[in-house]
Every structure is written in C-alpha cells, then in structure tokens.
Amino acid sequence: MIHSMTGFASLRGEFGPHSWAWELRSVNAKGLDLRLRVPDWIEGLEQKLRPILGATIKRGSVTLSLRITREEGGGELNLNTTALERVLSMAQEAEATAHRNGLTLAPMTAADLLSIRGVVEQGGSDDDTGPLAAELLAQLSTLLGAFNDMRGREGEALDTVLRAQIAEIARLTDQAATLAEARKSDMAASLAANLAKVLDTADGADPDRVAQELAMLAVKSDVTEELDRLRAHIAAALDLLDADGPVGRKLDFLMQEFNREANTLCSKSQSTALTQVGLDLKAVIDQMREQVQNVE
C-alpha cells in the first residue's frame, strides 16, 4: 500500500513537573528532509530522535516540534549565593556613589533582594534529564503511529485516483491501437499513390530506391512499439501500487517514460484522430504526474 508524503499528528504528555506537546507534520519533497525543533537542554535528545524518524519515514519534508513547560511549583526554591553576593556588591557600590553625591538611599530589605532575578532559582534546573528523555522517546512510537495512519489514509485516496488514471491511460492506449490499425489501409493506398506520382513525374528515378524511401516512411509512422511500451508501463505502474514500501521515486520516473511514448505517438500519428488520442494521453499523464508527486 502506498503512503502519502502529507501527514500530521500531535500528542501531549507529562512527567513529574514537566508537560509537553509534540507536533509532527510533513509535505512532499524529493528526498527526506528532517527538521527538528526540540529543547537543547535535554542532552542527546535530537541525536536519538533522528535515526528513529529516519527508520520510519523515507521521504518528505518533515518537521518535528516539541514544546516543554515546567510547573512553577515543581521543584524547591534555591538561593543562588553567587548572584546574591554580586547584587550586594553592586548595592554597596551604588550606596557609596550616592553618598559621595550627597544622597541617601533607602535600605534594601531581604524581600527586595530575593525579588531580583537570578537570586532565587527553581530547583531541579540542573537535574539529570535522562528520565525525562526516556519518557519522551517512549511516547514517540505513539506519535509516529498516528502520523503514519494519516499518511496511510491519504495514500489510500491517492491509490484510488492513480488506479483510475492508469485505467484511463489503458483505455486510450487501446483506442490508439484501434485507430492505428484502421489507418493501415489508408496509409498503404497513400503510399502507392505517392509512388506512382513520383515515378510519373521524375525522369530516370529508380523505382526500387523510391519504393525503399516510401517503405522507410511507413516504418517511421508505425506506432506499434510505442503502444507496446505504453502497455508495459501500465503493468509496471500497477505492480508498483501493489508493492510494499516507498515507490514514489519509481513512479515519478515511470511518468517520464509515459510522457515520452505519448509524445512520440503524437509525432508519428499522421492522423487527426490518433493525434487527438495522443493529446488526451498527455493530459491524463500530466494529471497523474501531479498525484505521484505526493507519493512517498
């Protein structure tokens, strides 16, 4: 079953004083482009996430975001003595400067000192982040499961559209074969008339050489090989849709081959009806190519 490169999943969790929100989204891309936006204070988290994502997602522009918050009351309050001493030193210097300028400053209270940013810290800021990272990694499989479920549903919809387009290409190929067969008698009569006309108007013309040139024109206008290759591409496309694993790149290459045969069919048609079928083929192939761009 094919998967779409378009997907989205979100998940929330909590562990101790921490709570978090995951967001995983992807859009189509030529290869795999992983963009991780995770807190850098959790040691080694990004390095552990990348191989897990790469083992599950093979193609697409993928963005993983993780936002973590900590409860204010989630840890003990600690006094940062270094910061306090620095504040006291600055306060003494400010008081001395004010005294030299004939000013008297109001005395600072303990509450004033504690309210200065950095003097009081939330406990646990330097705690081991290993247990938190383990909880986050354990939840990742659930997030990836929801993400791949969405990409799978999108893939089912793509599969339905692509199979309908392949069926239309097959119908047009059969129609082209019927028209090519029907034009054979007309082409034979036209070539015979052209041969007679050349022989009547060209003095000294070698009949065998003229016949050879006309025969080469007939070969160049034969579309049998193009029709055979179109049928082979149709079978290959259906096999890819039935295959397991990412097939988007192979389908994309196959679309180029489809388009090449349709172009050649139009250039060799020598028939208004057959040219129209070739143009219809090109239109369906172009529509199919747009859908293939979303296949993983």
N, C-alpha and C positions, 0 to 999 in steps of 0.2 A: 504494500500500500504506500502510495506517495504521501509526502508531507509538504505542507506549505512552509515557506520561509517566514510568513507573517504569523506572529503569535504574541500573547500577553498573559501574564499571570502575576498575582500579588498574594502576599501572605504576611501575617502578623504573628509575633511570638513574644515571650517574655521569660526571663531567667533572673532570679534574685531581684535586685533593684533595677535591672535593665529591661527595657521593652524595645521592640524594633519592628520595622516594616520593610519587607522585600518588594521589589518590583523588577520583573524580568520581561523584556519586550524585544522583538526583532522585526526587521523588514528585509526585503530581498537585497542580495549583494552577489558579486561574482564569486567570492570566496567566504571564508569565515573571519569575521572582524569582531573580536570580543572587546567590549569597553566596560570596565568595572569601576564603579564608584562606591567604594567601601571605606570604612574608617581605617586610617593608617595606624591608629594606636593599638589595634588588635594584631599582635605580632604574627606574621606569616599567613594571615587570612587570605589575602589576594593570591599568593603563591599556591595555596591549597585549592582555591576555587577554580582557577584556570584549567587545570587538567580534567577536573570533574565536568565542567561545562563542555570542554573540547571533546570529551569522550561521548557525550550525548548529542550535541548539536554539531552538525557537519558543515553547514553553510548558512550564511545570513549575516546581517549586521546586527549584533546582539548587544544590548545594554543591560547590565545588572546593577541595580541601585540598592543600597542598604542604609537605612537611617536608624540610628540607635539613640535612645534617650535614657536618662538615669533619674530615678526618683530623688527629689531633694533630700528626703529623709532616709535615703537608702544606705547611709553609712555614718560613721562617727565624725564629729567635727574635731579637727586637729588644728593646733596653733602652730603657724609657721614662724618659728623663732627667728630665723634669718631675716624674713621680711619685717618682723616686728622691730628687730634691732635697727634695721635700715630706716624704718619710719621714725623711730625715736631719735636716731642721729640727725635726720633731716629736721625733725621738730626742734631739737636743741639749736641747730644752726639757724633755723628761722627765728627762734626766740632771741638769739644773740644779735642777729642782724636788726631785728625790730628794736631791741634795747639801745643799740648804737644810734638809732634814728629817733630816739625819744618816744618809742611806742611800747605799750604793754599789751601782751597777748593774753587772751583768756586761757586759763589752764585746760589741758585736754583731759578728758575722762577716759576710763577704761572702755566705755561703750564707744567713744569716738575712735579709739584705736582699733577696736575689733570690727568696726564698720568699714575700715579701709580695705579695699580689695586686695586679696593676696595674703592678708594677715591670718584669716581663718580659711581653712580648706576642708572640702568634703573628704572624709576618709574613704579609702579604697581606690583613689585615683591611680595609685601605683601598684595595685593588686595584680596578681597573676591573671592574665586574660585567657589562659588555656581553657578553663571550664566553659567560659562564655563562647569561645571559638568552637568548642566541641558541640555545644548546643546548636549553634548556627549551622554548622556543617551537617548535623543530623537532620535538620529541618529542610536542607537544600533538596533532598530527594523528593519531598512532597511538592515543593515549588516546581521542580523540573517535571514532575508527573503532570501537574495541572497545565504547565506550559506546553508540553508535548501533546496532551489531549486536545488542546485548542488547535495546534498545528495539524494534528491528525484530522480533526473535523474539517478544517479548511482544505486539507488535502483530499478528503472525500469529495468535497464540492468541486475541486479542480479536476479530479479524476472523471467525474460525470461530464464536465464541459469538454475535456480533452477527448474523451471517447466519442462524444457526439461530433466533434470536429474531424476526428480521424474517419468516422463513418461517412462524413460528407466528402472528404478527400477521396475515399474509396469509390463513392458513387460517381463523382466527377471523373475519376480515372477510368471507370467502366464506360462512361458516356464518351470520353475521348477515344477509347479503343473502338467503340462502335462507329464513331464518325470517321476515324482513320481508316477503318475497313471499308466504309461506304465510299470514300473518296478514291479508292484504288482504281476503279474502272474509269472514273473521270480523268484521273492523272494519266492513265495509260493512253486514253484517247487523245489527251492534250499533247503528250509527248510524241505520239505518232504523227499528229498533225504538224507539230513543230519540226519534226524530222523531214517530213515531205516538203514543208515550206522552205527549209534550208537547202535541201537538195535541188529544188526547182529554181532557186534564186542565186545560188552560189556556184559559179562555174568552176569546175575542177575540184570541188570539195570531195574529200574522201568519205564515202558513206560509212565505212566502218569507224572512222575517227569521230564523225558526227554522232553516230549511234552510241559510241563509248561515252562521249561527253554527256549526252542526254541520260544515259544509264547512271552516270555519277550523280547527276541532278536528282534522279529518282531515289538513289541511296541516301543522299543528304536530306531529303524530305521525309524519310522513313522515321517514324516516332516509336517504333516497337521497343527499342532499348530504353527509351525514356519511360514508357509505360511500365515496362518490367521493373525498372528501378523504383518507380513510384510504389508499385505493389510491394516490393521488398522493404521499402522504408515504412510502409503502413504496418507490415508484420513486425518490424523491429520496434516501432513505437508502441504497439500493443504489448510486446514482450517486456518492454521497459516499465510500462504501467503495472504489469503483473509482478515485477521483480521486487525484492526486498532491498531496503537501503536507499541512500540518496541516488537519484538518477537525473537530476536537473541538468547537469553539465552535458550528459549524453543526449538528452532530449534537445537541448539547445543546439548542439552540433547537428543533430538529425534534421532540425528545422532548416538549417542552411542547405542540406542536401535536398530536401523537399523543394525549396525555392529554386535551386539550380535546375532541377528537372522541369519545373513549371516554366521557367524562363526559356529553356531550350525547346520545350513543346510549342511555345508561342512563336519562337523564331522559325521553326520548321513547319508550321501548320499549313500554310498555303491554302487556308480555308477560313472563311469568316466564322463559321460555326465552331470550328476547332479552336480558333483563336479566342473566341468568347469563353469556351470551357477553360482554356489555359488561364485567362484573366480571372475567372471565378476561382480556380485553384489557388492562384496567387493571393486572392483576397482571404480565403479561408486559412491558408498557411500563415499569412501575416497575423490574423486574429489568434491562431494557435500559438504563434511565437510569443505574443504578449502574455498569454496564460502561462507558458512554460517558464517565463522569467520569474515566476513566483514559486516554482517547484524546487524543493531542497535537493 
